[in-house]
Amino acid sequence: MLAYAHGETRAFEALYARHRGTLYRFLLRSVARRDLADELFQDTWTRVIAARTRYRVDAKFTTWLLQIAQHLLIDGYRRQRPEVNGESAELALQFAADAAEDRPDQVLTEFEQARRLQQALAELPDDQRSAFLLRVENGLDIEAIAEVTGVGRETAKSRLRYALEKLRLRLAL
C-alpha cells in the first residue's frame, strides 16, 4: 500500500489480486445479496484508492481493508436493513430436488446443513455476525476484530462468544 501511495500502480494491482477474494467473501456473507456485496466491494476499493495518500501502517493491510468494508456495512445497515429474499432459497431447493435423484440422502443432508447455517447466521445480530465472519472467514484474532469493528477487545470477544453460543444452540436442534 505504501508503494501504491507513492504512485506505483502495479502495487495496487498486487493488493487487489491478493485481497479481492477475502474482501468479497466477507461482504457476501455479511449481506447475503450478491448485488449489494458487489456494490460494497466497489465502494471499498474506491475508498482505498481515495485514501492512498493518508494510509498509515498501524495494522495489517487486510485489517485496514476490512475496517473500511465494515464501516460501509454499518452505513448500509443504518440506511436500510437487508431484506430476506426467498429467491436464493427457492433456487437451492430446486437444485437439491434435481440432484436428489442421484444421491438423495447425501444431497439433502448437505443442503439442509448449509441452509440451517445460513439461516442461523442471518438470525444473528449484525455485530455478532460480523465478529463471527471476521474470525471464521478471515482468521482474524480478537484484537484485529476489535480494530475492524471499532470496539474494545472485550466487546469483540463477547460478540464472538455470543455468536458461537447462538449458532451452537440453533444448529443443535
KESE-707552 format. One record per residue: residue number from 1; residue in three letters; x, y, z of N, C-alpha, C in turn. Coordinates in steps of 0.1 Angstrom, whole numbers. Example, Ala and Ser with C-alpha at 12.3 -4.5 7.8 and 13.67 -1.06 7.14 Angstrom:
REC    n  res   n_xx   n_yy   n_zz  ca_xx  ca_yy  ca_zz   c_xx   c_yy   c_zz
REC    1  ALA    132    -57     78    123    -45     78    132    -33     78
REC    2  SER    128    -22     71    137    -11     71    129      0     79
This chain:
REC    n  res   n_xx   n_yy   n_zz  ca_xx  ca_yy  ca_zz   c_xx   c_yy   c_zz
REC    1  MET      8    -12      0      0      0      0      9     13      0
REC    2  LEU     20     12      7     29     24      7     34     26     -7
REC    3  ALA     37     16    -14     42     17    -28     32     24    -37
REC    4  TYR     19     19    -35      8     25    -43      6     39    -39
REC    5  ALA      7     43    -26      6     57    -22     16     66    -28
REC    6  HIS     28     60    -32     38     68    -38     38     67    -53
REC    7  GLY     26     62    -59     24     63    -73     27     50    -81
REC    8  GLU     30     39    -75     32     27    -82     19     20    -85
REC    9  THR     14     21    -97      1     15    -99      1      0    -99
REC   10  ARG     12     -6   -102     14    -21   -102     12    -26    -87
REC   11  ALA     15    -18    -78     14    -22    -64     -1    -23    -60
REC   12  PHE     -9    -15    -66    -24    -16    -64    -29    -29    -70
REC   13  GLU    -24    -32    -82    -28    -45    -89    -25    -57    -80
REC   14  ALA    -13    -56    -73     -9    -67    -65    -18    -68    -52
REC   15  LEU    -21    -56    -46    -30    -56    -35    -44    -61    -39
REC   16  TYR    -49    -57    -50    -62    -61    -54    -63    -76    -57
REC   17  ALA    -53    -81    -63    -52    -96    -66    -51   -104    -53
REC   18  ARG    -44    -99    -44    -42   -107    -31    -54   -106    -22
REC   19  HIS    -61    -95    -22    -71    -93    -12    -86    -93    -17
REC   20  ARG    -88    -94    -30   -102    -93    -35   -110   -104    -30
REC   21  GLY   -105   -117    -30   -113   -128    -26   -117   -127    -11
REC   22  THR   -108   -123     -3   -111   -122     12   -122   -111     14
REC   23  LEU   -120   -100      7   -130    -89      9   -143    -93      4
REC   24  TYR   -144    -99     -8   -157   -103    -14   -164   -113     -6
REC   25  ARG   -157   -123     -1   -163   -134      7   -169   -127     20
REC   26  PHE   -162   -119     26   -166   -112     38   -179   -104     36
REC   27  LEU   -179    -96     25   -191    -88     22   -203    -97     18
REC   28  LEU   -201   -107     10   -212   -116      5   -218   -123     17
REC   29  ARG   -210   -128     26   -216   -135     38   -222   -125     48
REC   30  SER   -218   -113     47   -223   -103     56   -237    -98     52
REC   31  VAL   -239    -97     39   -252    -91     34   -260   -102     27
REC   32  ALA   -255   -112     22   -262   -124     16   -270   -120      3
REC   33  ARG   -266   -108     -2   -272   -104    -15   -260   -100    -24
REC   34  ARG   -259   -107    -35   -248   -105    -44   -247    -91    -50
REC   35  ASP   -259    -85    -53   -258    -72    -59   -253    -61    -49
REC   36  LEU   -257    -63    -36   -253    -54    -26   -238    -56    -22
REC   37  ALA   -234    -69    -22   -220    -72    -20   -211    -66    -31
REC   38  ASP   -216    -67    -43   -208    -61    -55   -207    -46    -53
REC   39  GLU   -217    -40    -49   -217    -25    -47   -207    -22    -35
REC   40  LEU   -208    -29    -24   -199    -26    -13   -185    -29    -16
REC   41  PHE   -183    -39    -24   -169    -43    -29   -163    -31    -37
REC   42  GLN   -171    -26    -46   -166    -15    -54   -164     -3    -45
REC   43  ASP   -173      0    -36   -172     12    -27   -159     11    -19
REC   44  THR   -156     -2    -14   -145     -4     -5   -132      0    -13
REC   45  TRP   -131     -6    -25   -119     -3    -33   -118     11    -37
REC   46  THR   -129     18    -39   -129     32    -42   -123     40    -30
REC   47  ARG   -128     36    -19   -123     43     -6   -108     40     -4
REC   48  VAL   -103     28     -8    -89     25     -7    -81     34    -16
REC   49  ILE    -86     36    -28    -79     44    -38    -79     59    -33
REC   50  ALA    -90     63    -28    -91     77    -23    -83     80    -11
REC   51  ALA    -80     70     -3    -73     71     10    -58     68      9
REC   52  ARG    -54     65     -3    -40     60     -5    -29     69      1
REC   53  THR    -31     82      0    -21     92      5    -22     93     20
REC   54  ARG    -33     89     26    -35     90     40    -32     77     48
REC   55  TYR    -29     67     40    -27     54     46    -15     54     56
REC   56  ARG    -17     48     68     -6     47     78     -5     32     81
REC   57  VAL      7     28     84      9     14     87      7     12    102
REC   58  ASP     -6     12    106     -9     10    120    -13     -5    123
REC   59  ALA    -17    -11    112    -21    -25    113    -19    -32     99
REC   60  LYS    -22    -45     98    -20    -52     85    -30    -45     75
REC   61  PHE    -26    -46     63    -34    -40     52    -48    -47     52
REC   62  THR    -49    -60     54    -61    -67     55    -71    -62     65
REC   63  THR    -65    -59     77    -73    -53     88    -79    -40     84
REC   64  TRP    -71    -31     78    -75    -18     73    -86    -19     63
REC   65  LEU    -84    -28     53    -93    -30     42   -107    -35     48
REC   66  LEU   -106    -45     57   -119    -50     63   -126    -39     71
REC   67  GLN   -118    -31     77   -123    -20     85   -131    -10     77
REC   68  ILE   -126     -7     65   -133      1     55   -146     -6     52
REC   69  ALA   -145    -18     48   -157    -26     44   -168    -26     56
REC   70  GLN   -163    -28     68   -172    -29     80   -179    -16     81
REC   71  HIS   -172     -5     80   -178      9     81   -189     10     70
REC   72  LEU   -186      6     58   -196      7     47   -208     -2     50
REC   73  LEU   -206    -14     56   -217    -23     60   -226    -16     71
REC   74  ILE   -219    -10     81   -227     -3     91   -235      8     85
REC   75  ASP   -229     16     76   -237     27     70   -249     21     62
REC   76  GLY   -247     10     55   -258      4     48   -269     -1     57
REC   77  TYR   -265     -7     69   -275    -12     78   -283      0     84
REC   78  ARG   -276     11     86   -283     23     91   -293     28     81
REC   79  ARG   -290     27     68   -299     32     58   -310     23     56
REC   80  GLN   -307     10     55   -318      1     52   -313    -13     56
REC   81  ARG   -321    -20     64   -318    -33     69   -319    -43     56
REC   82  PRO   -310    -52     56   -310    -62     44   -324    -69     44
REC   83  GLU   -329    -71     33   -342    -78     32   -339    -93     30
REC   84  VAL   -348   -101     36   -346   -115     34   -353   -119     21
REC   85  ASN   -346   -125     12   -351   -128     -1   -352   -143     -3
REC   86  GLY   -363   -148     -5   -365   -163     -7   -361   -168    -20
REC   87  GLU   -357   -159    -29   -353   -164    -43   -342   -174    -43
REC   88  SER   -331   -171    -35   -320   -180    -35   -323   -193    -28
REC   89  ALA   -332   -193    -18   -336   -205    -12   -344   -213    -21
REC   90  GLU   -353   -207    -29   -361   -214    -39   -352   -221    -50
REC   91  LEU   -342   -213    -54   -333   -219    -64   -325   -231    -58
REC   92  ALA   -321   -229    -46   -313   -240    -39   -322   -252    -37
REC   93  LEU   -335   -250    -34   -344   -261    -32   -346   -269    -46
REC   94  GLN   -347   -261    -57   -349   -267    -70   -336   -275    -73
REC   95  PHE   -325   -269    -71   -312   -276    -74   -311   -289    -65
REC   96  ALA   -315   -288    -53   -314   -300    -44   -324   -311    -49
REC   97  ALA   -336   -307    -53   -346   -316    -58   -341   -323    -71
REC   98  ASP   -334   -316    -80   -329   -322    -92   -317   -331    -89
REC   99  ALA   -309   -327    -80   -297   -335    -76   -301   -347    -68
REC  100  ALA   -312   -346    -61   -315   -357    -51   -318   -370    -58
REC  101  GLU   -321   -370    -71   -323   -382    -79   -311   -390    -79
REC  102  ASP   -299   -384    -79   -286   -391    -80   -282   -396    -66
REC  103  ARG   -282   -388    -56   -277   -391    -43   -287   -385    -32
REC  104  PRO   -299   -390    -31   -309   -383    -23   -305   -380     -9
REC  105  ASP   -299   -390     -2   -296   -388     12   -285   -378     14
REC  106  GLN   -274   -379      7   -262   -370      8   -266   -356      4
REC  107  VAL   -272   -354     -7   -275   -341    -12   -284   -334     -2
REC  108  LEU   -295   -340      2   -304   -334     11   -297   -331     25
REC  109  THR   -289   -339     30   -282   -337     42   -273   -325     41
REC  110  GLU   -265   -324     30   -256   -313     28   -264   -300     26
REC  111  PHE   -275   -301     19   -283   -289     16   -289   -284     29
REC  112  GLU   -294   -293     37   -301   -290     50   -290   -283     59
REC  113  GLN   -279   -289     60   -268   -283     69   -264   -269     64
REC  114  ALA   -262   -267     51   -258   -254     46   -270   -244     48
REC  115  ARG   -282   -248     46   -293   -239     47   -295   -235     62
REC  116  ARG   -294   -245     71   -295   -242     85   -284   -233     90
REC  117  LEU   -272   -234     85   -262   -225     89   -264   -211     84
REC  118  GLN   -269   -210     71   -272   -197     65   -283   -191     73
REC  119  GLN   -293   -198     77   -304   -192     84   -300   -188     98
REC  120  ALA   -291   -196    105   -286   -193    118   -278   -180    117
REC  121  LEU   -270   -179    107   -261   -166    105   -270   -154    103
REC  122  ALA   -281   -156     95   -290   -145     92   -297   -140    105
REC  123  GLU   -299   -149    114   -307   -146    126   -298   -139    137
REC  124  LEU   -285   -139    135   -276   -133    145   -277   -118    143
REC  125  PRO   -275   -110    154   -275    -96    153   -262    -92    144
REC  126  ASP   -263    -81    138   -253    -77    128   -239    -77    134
REC  127  ASP   -238    -72    146   -224    -71    152   -219    -85    156
REC  128  GLN   -227    -94    160   -222   -107    162   -219   -115    149
REC  129  ARG   -227   -113    139   -224   -119    126   -211   -114    121
REC  130  SER   -209   -101    122   -196    -96    117   -184   -102    124
REC  131  ALA   -185   -102    137   -174   -108    145   -172   -122    141
REC  132  PHE   -182   -130    140   -181   -144    136   -174   -146    122
REC  133  LEU   -179   -138    113   -174   -139     99   -159   -134     98
REC  134  LEU   -156   -124    106   -142   -119    106   -133   -130    112
REC  135  ARG   -138   -137    122   -129   -148    128   -129   -160    119
REC  136  VAL   -140   -165    114   -140   -177    107   -136   -176     93
REC  137  GLU   -141   -166     86   -138   -164     72   -124   -158     69
REC  138  ASN   -120   -149     78   -108   -142     76    -97   -145     86
REC  139  GLY   -100   -153     96    -90   -158    105    -84   -147    114
REC  140  LEU    -92   -136    116    -87   -125    124    -88   -129    139
REC  141  ASP    -78   -124    147    -78   -126    161    -87   -116    168
REC  142  ILE    -89   -117    181    -98   -108    188    -94    -93    187
REC  143  GLU    -81    -91    188    -76    -77    186    -79    -71    173
REC  144  ALA    -77    -79    162    -80    -74    149    -95    -72    147
REC  145  ILE   -103    -81    152   -118    -80    151   -122    -67    158
REC  146  ALA   -116    -64    170   -119    -52    177   -116    -40    169
REC  147  GLU   -104    -40    163   -100    -29    155   -109    -27    142
REC  148  VAL   -112    -37    135   -120    -36    124   -134    -31    127
REC  149  THR   -140    -36    138   -153    -32    142   -154    -19    150
REC  150  GLY   -142    -14    154   -142     -2    162   -147     -3    176
REC  151  VAL   -145    -15    182   -149    -17    196   -137    -21    204
REC  152  GLY   -139    -22    217   -129    -27    226   -127    -42    225
REC  153  ARG   -115    -47    229   -112    -61    229   -122    -70    235
REC  154  GLU   -127    -66    247   -136    -74    255   -150    -74    248
REC  155  THR   -154    -63    242   -166    -63    234   -166    -72    222
REC  156  ALA   -155    -72    215   -153    -81    204   -153    -95    208
REC  157  LYS   -147    -98    219   -146   -112    225   -160   -116    229
REC  158  SER   -168   -107    235   -182   -111    239   -191   -113    227
REC  159  ARG   -189   -105    217   -198   -106    205   -195   -120    198
REC  160  LEU   -182   -123    197   -178   -136    191   -184   -148    200
REC  161  ARG   -182   -147    213   -187   -157    222   -202   -159    221
REC  162  TYR   -210   -148    221   -224   -149    220   -228   -155    206
REC  163  ALA   -221   -151    196   -224   -156    182   -222   -171    182
REC  164  LEU   -211   -176    188   -208   -190    188   -219   -198    196
REC  165  GLU   -223   -192    207   -233   -199    216   -246   -200    208
REC  166  LYS   -250   -189    202   -263   -189    195   -263   -199    183
REC  167  LEU   -251   -199    176   -250   -208    165   -251   -223    170
REC  168  ARG   -244   -226    180   -244   -239    186   -258   -243    190
REC  169  LEU   -265   -235    197   -279   -238    201   -288   -240    189
REC  170  ARG   -287   -231    179   -295   -231    168   -293   -243    159
REC  171  LEU   -280   -247    158   -277   -259    149   -278   -272    156
REC  172  ALA   -279   -272    169   -281   -284    177   -295   -290    176
REC  173  LEU   -304   -282    171   -318   -287    170   -320   -297    160
